[in-house]
Every structure is written in C-alpha cells, then in structure tokens.
C-alpha cells in the first residue's frame, strides 16, 4: 500500500502586533496570497489529502482555511495543539493516529522542515528545501500499510514547491 504525506509550513505571518502572542499571530498580506497558491498547486497536480492535521495556532489555521478553499472537495481537518512548535517526533506521533492514506500536515519550523528532510530518501534539488521557507510544501510517498510504519529516509519525494515559484509562474 502507498501512503501519501503532504508537509506544509504555515504561510508568512504578521509580526506587526507586539502584544499578540506567538500562538495568536495571523498571516500577513504575503501569506494570505501564498496559501491559496499552494492550494491551487495541490489541486492542479492531484495532490489531494483525505485528512488534514493542523496546528491550532492562528497562522496555521488561517493557512489551512485559505489553502483548502482551493481544493475541489472539502477535507476533514483536525486542529491539534500538539502540532504547535512540534518536533519531528511529535508530528510523527500525531500522524500515526491517522487512518487515511493521504494526509496533509500544516505546522511550524523547525519541526516541519526537519521532518521533511528526515523522511526523504533523497531531498529534491530545489535550493529552498533545506531551509523550508514559509508555505513550503513537499509531497512524499511511502511503501507502508500504516503511518506508524513510516521511518526516516523512507519517503520518495513526489513534488516540492515554495510560493515564490508559483508567484513567478503567475506573473510570467
């Protein structure tokens, strides 16, 4: 059986409110433009999740709402406090609870980027992969029957994109 995992870092957040807690930070205008582009890219390439696991922070929720509005059908979502500032191990534990074969995780760096790097058999040649900028998205496939069987260096990279790539295409 093949499992498909989509790992997305939240879109660019707003730092203008000095009184807002990190957990309450929302997206800035650039982030609000980037998230729908990622949703369009996922839909256009057939990278459709059957479930989304999303950090309960404001910026990850907003990223999901804008991104998922571009998908062809509604996707069930679970907002998880454990994914806020989560380590790769914590993200994997949350993923192990999923029964769907195609799951999207939206979380934060450094955890989400570190997990992407740890799971890939071979990283993509893209220069942005190792720094995993905001809204970076990788699609990985695993030859496994369930998420608990996923191990480091076992995922084949199917696709990777950053919003800047999509903005360059849109403006061309």
C-alpha positions, 0 to 999 in steps of 0.5 A, spaced: 500 500 500 502 507 498 501 512 503 501 519 501 504 525 506 503 532 504 508 537 509 506 544 509 509 550 513 504 555 515 504 561 510 508 568 512 505 571 518 504 578 521 509 580 526 506 587 526 502 586 533 507 586 539 502 584 544 499 578 540 502 572 542 506 567 538 500 562 538 495 568 536 499 571 530 495 571 523 498 571 516 500 577 513 498 580 506 504 575 503 501 569 506 494 570 505 496 570 497 501 564 498 496 559 501 491 559 496 497 558 491 499 552 494 492 550 494 491 551 487 498 547 486 495 541 490 489 541 486 492 542 479 497 536 480 492 531 484 495 532 490 489 531 494 489 529 502 483 525 505 485 528 512 488 534 514 492 535 521 493 542 523 496 546 528 491 550 532 495 556 532 492 562 528 497 562 522 496 555 521 489 555 521 488 561 517 493 557 512 489 551 512 482 555 511 485 559 505 489 553 502 483 548 502 478 553 499 482 551 493 481 544 493 475 541 489 472 537 495 472 539 502 477 535 507 476 533 514 481 537 518 483 536 525 486 542 529 491 539 534 495 543 539 500 538 539 502 540 532 504 547 535 512 548 535 512 540 534 518 536 533 519 531 528 517 526 533 511 529 535 508 530 528 510 523 527 506 521 533 500 525 531 500 522 524 500 515 526 493 516 529 491 517 522 487 512 518 487 515 511 492 514 506 493 521 504 494 526 509 496 533 509 500 536 515 500 544 516 505 546 522 511 550 524 519 550 523 523 547 525 519 541 526 516 541 519 522 542 515 526 537 519 521 532 518 521 533 511 528 532 510 528 526 515 523 522 511 526 523 504 530 518 501 533 523 497 531 531 498 529 534 491 534 539 488 530 545 489 535 550 493 529 552 498 528 545 501 533 545 506 531 551 509 523 550 508 521 557 507 514 559 509 508 555 505 513 550 503 510 544 501 513 537 499 509 531 497 512 524 499 510 517 498 511 511 502 511 503 501 507 502 508 500 499 510 500 504 516 503 511 518 506 508 524 510 504 519 513 510 516 521 511 518 526 516 516 529 516 509 523 512 507 519 517 503 520 518 495 519 525 494 513 526 489 513 534 488 516 540 492 514 547 491 515 554 495 510 560 493 515 564 490 515 559 484 508 559 483 508 567 484 513 567 478 509 562 474 503 567 475 506 573 473 510 570 467 
